Amino acid sequence: NVADSCKVTVNIHNDSFEKDFNESVMLTITPKSIDSITLEPNSFEYDGNEHSPAITVKSGDKKLEDGDYTISGVSRGTDAGTYTVTATGAGNYTGTVDANWTIIKQTDWPTTIEGFEGEYDAQSHGVTINDLPEEGTNTITYKKDDGEYVSDPITATNVADSCKVTVNIHNKSFEE
């Protein structure tokens, strides 16, 4: 181990020699560098679940064991994005290596939106949003005809209230 560095003195006595052989040497073990970190797999498609790649750290061809290094950064994630994992040598190993892994945004929204079409019934009607991603990362805004986006749902009760409603749903785990 690296902590085992020490000075060793060798003393050899032999009656065939006038004096003893006496010499000191240092035994110094220096830490070996870690060379690579591999994350497998290094990408996941967003599905709302937590993901964590398997981490392999090597020095040369040798796969290192727990205790030979420490891991920092983000090794678990749920939201779409790019994450960095850092391995830092410990004990007999030194150095730092980084690797990135990604949760890829979904491109196909599972969401559908329905308006209301029907005869006057004195009830308030609005937009129905189906299959909204369950995570709490949805931001929904509504726009009536050509107006501005607002956060409150738009409803219609009377014939005169009929309008076109545009719904914008933002979720950082989906493509815009």
N, C-alpha and C positions, 0 to 999 in steps of 0.2 A: 504493500500500500504506500501511497505517497507520504503518509505520516511516518513511515518506517525509515526515513533518511537518518543515517547515523555514521559515526566514525568507528572503524574497526582497526584494531592494532593486532598485528601478527608477530608472535615471538617464537622463533624456532631455535632450539638448542641441539647441537650435535657435537659430540666429543672430538670429531675429526676437524673441527674448525676452531680457530683461536677465540673467536667471540660469537655470541649469539646473533642471529639475524632478527632484526627488530624494525618493523615498518608499519606505518599507519596509512590507511586509505579511507576514502569516503564512499559509502554506498548511498547514492542519491537516486531516487526514482521520481521522475517528473511526470506530471499528468499528461495523458494522451488526449489529443483533440478529438472532439466529436465532429464528424464530417457531414452527416445528412440527417434529415428528418423527412419521413414519408407519411402522408396521410392517405388512408384508403377506406372508402373512396374519397376523392377530393371534391366531389360535388354531389348535391342532392337536389331533387326538384321539390319546391315548396309543397307541403301537404298539411301544414298546421301542426305536425308532430315535431318533437325534439329530435335532432340528429347529432351524431358525434362520430367522426371518423376514427378508425383504428390508427394509433400512433406508433411508428417504428423509428427508433433512433439508432444510428450506426456510427462506429468508428472504424474506418476501413470497411472490411467485409463482416466485422463482428457486430451482431445485433446486441445492443446494450440492454441491461436488465434494470428494473425499477431500483432506484437508489444510485444508479450511475449518472442520473440526470434528473432535473426537475422540469416540469412543464408549467408555462405561464401563458397568458393570452386567453383566447376563447376557444375551448375545445368542445363546447356544446352550444347548440343554437336552435331556435324555432323559426325566427323571422328570416325572410329573404335578405341576402347580403353576403359580403365577403368578410371572412374572419381570419385572424392570424394566430398561429400557435407557435410558441418559442420554446425550444429545448435548450437548457443550460447545463453544461457538464457539472458533475458533483463527484466528490471522492477522488477516484483515480482518473477522472476525465475533466477536461476543461473546454471552454469555447461556447459559442452560442450559434444556433441555426434557427431559421424561421421557415415556415411553410404556410401557405394560404389554402383555405377551403371555402366553398361557396354553397349557399342555398339559393337556387335559381328561381327567379320569379316565374309564376305561372303565366301563361299567355292566354289561356282560355278561361274566362270567368264562368263559374257554375250558376251565376245569378240570372234570373229573368225578372222582368218588370211587367205588371199588368195595370192598365187603367180601368176605368169603369164606363160601361155603356148601358144605359137603361132609362126607363121612364122616371119622371119626377116622383119621388116617394117621401119628400120632406126629411130625408136622412142625409148626413154629411158623408161624402165619398172621397177617397183619395187613391193614391198609388199603392199597389201591393208589390212588395219586393220578396221574391222567392229565392231560396237557396243562397242566402247571403253567407259568406264565410263566417264561421263561428267565432273566430278570434276577435278580441276587442279592438282591433286596429282599423276598423271601418270608419270613414268619415263620409257622411251622406249629406249632400246639398241638393236643393230643388230650385228650379227656375220656372216661373209661370210665363208662358208665351215668350216674349223677347226681353223679359225683365232681368233683374239681377239674381244671382244665386243666393238663397237663404237657407238657414239650417232647419227651420220649422217646416214640417210637411205641408203641402198645399192641398186644400180640400175644396170641393164644390158641393153646394146643397141645392141651388136653384139653377134653372135653365140658363139664366144670365151669367152664372159663375163658370160655365163650361169653358175649358181652356186646354191648351197643350202644356203638359208638364214634362220638363226635361230633368232627369235624375242623374247626378254625378256621384259615383261611389269611388272613394280613394281608399286603397288598402296597399300598404307598402310591400306586400308580398305578391302583388300582381302587376303585370305590365299596364301602363296607362292606356 
